[in-house]
């Protein structure tokens, strides 16, 4: 069936990081206008239609295109992009919020490299961030353990370089689909998979229809 209106965010923006548990959904950061980046964290209650509500704390730095990941308790925003200062436009910081509570954002650690536009898959234990732009296209996969603060650890490599992969998982297997590699080959139809609990390189899963 067709979609129906749920509500609105507090501010119009694009390229925010999203994550949820079974009760709350979050939209974090984003870009309002060209060169105007947002640090707001907005949440909404999934079971009830309505507008987004301010979380009461902001990301540690305004940015868009971060990787959003969560389990039932913690939500993460990893990496992203902000064009100020010009020397560090792509970010590697990971922020963490406790989903059931309001008003606190904490530094979790760092990705192994600065990047934006990573694909993300999760299990209740781990989040895996794949690919992205450093600004050149990356094939790096990093992982973190939700329960433990600290820097990300290398998981392995994607089958291709690129970013903006669509990530999905059943908490055991994670797949990364599509994406884009600037300068060629461009848009991708490749689907690749990993076992989230076991480090290693991604393997070919199949292809999208286009």
C-alpha positions, -999 to 999 in steps of 0.1 A, spaced: 0 0 0 9 36 -2 28 54 26 11 78 49 24 109 66 40 102 100 50 137 110 79 161 104 114 167 117 121 199 136 142 212 106 142 203 70 175 185 61 190 157 41 217 131 46 212 126 83 222 94 101 194 72 112 190 44 138 164 29 160 153 3 186 118 -12 187 105 19 204 123 50 192 137 62 159 164 88 155 176 113 128 210 128 136 228 157 119 224 163 82 227 192 58 202 221 58 215 241 28 247 238 8 275 244 34 251 245 64 255 214 85 233 203 114 242 187 148 206 182 160 195 148 172 157 143 167 138 113 180 103 100 175 82 72 190 77 46 163 43 34 176 27 68 175 24 92 146 38 126 154 65 151 149 101 146 158 112 158 193 146 173 202 167 148 221 182 174 243 218 171 232 236 175 199 262 155 180 297 164 191 301 181 157 277 191 130 279 168 100 261 149 73 265 114 58 274 97 90 268 60 95 240 52 119 239 20 139 221 7 169 212 -22 191 183 -21 216 202 2 240 229 23 222 228 43 190 260 53 171 268 79 145 302 72 128 322 95 106 305 120 82 313 152 64 316 189 74 335 213 52 349 233 82 379 232 87 388 224 52 418 202 63 395 177 81 363 177 60 357 139 64 353 127 100 362 96 119 346 104 153 319 80 166 292 95 189 270 73 211 236 80 227 217 58 251 184 53 233 160 50 263 173 82 279 174 118 269 200 145 267 234 128 267 259 123 238 293 107 245 324 101 225 326 64 217 360 64 198 371 67 162 369 48 129 402 35 115 401 62 89 382 94 82 352 88 59 316 95 50 289 75 33 296 41 48 272 13 46 262 -2 80 250 -36 93 245 -46 129 239 -75 152 230 -70 189 267 -72 197 285 -54 168 282 -27 142 301 -30 109 308 1 88 317 -6 52 332 15 24 327 53 21 347 82 9 380 94 25 375 115 1 387 88 -23 365 57 -25 373 31 2 369 -7 6 377 -7 43 353 -24 68 355 -14 105 336 -29 134 329 -18 170 313 -37 199 283 -18 213 289 -26 249 325 -13 249 337 22 243 368 24 221 382 28 186 370 7 157 389 -23 146 395 -34 110 371 -61 100 383 -68 65 377 -54 30 347 -51 6 348 -67 -28 348 -32 -43 357 3 -35 329 28 -31 303 43 -8 266 48 -1 261 11 1 227 0 14 232 -22 44 208 -49 58 211 -78 82 193 -106 100 217 -100 129 239 -129 117 246 -122 80 251 -86 68 247 -76 31 259 -44 14 241 -36 -19 247 -11 -47 267 20 -41 288 44 -61 324 48 -71 334 83 -84 354 82 -116 343 47 -125 327 23 -126 300 46 -112 268 31 -98 271 -6 -88 246 -35 -88 269 -57 -67 256 -73 -35 282 -86 -11 279 -104 23 297 -109 56 293 -129 87 290 -102 113 305 -122 142 336 -132 122 361 -108 108 371 -113 72 367 -100 37 332 -97 21 322 -123 -5 300 -119 -35 263 -125 -28 247 -117 -61 235 -86 -80 207 -61 -78 183 -61 -108 198 -28 -120 
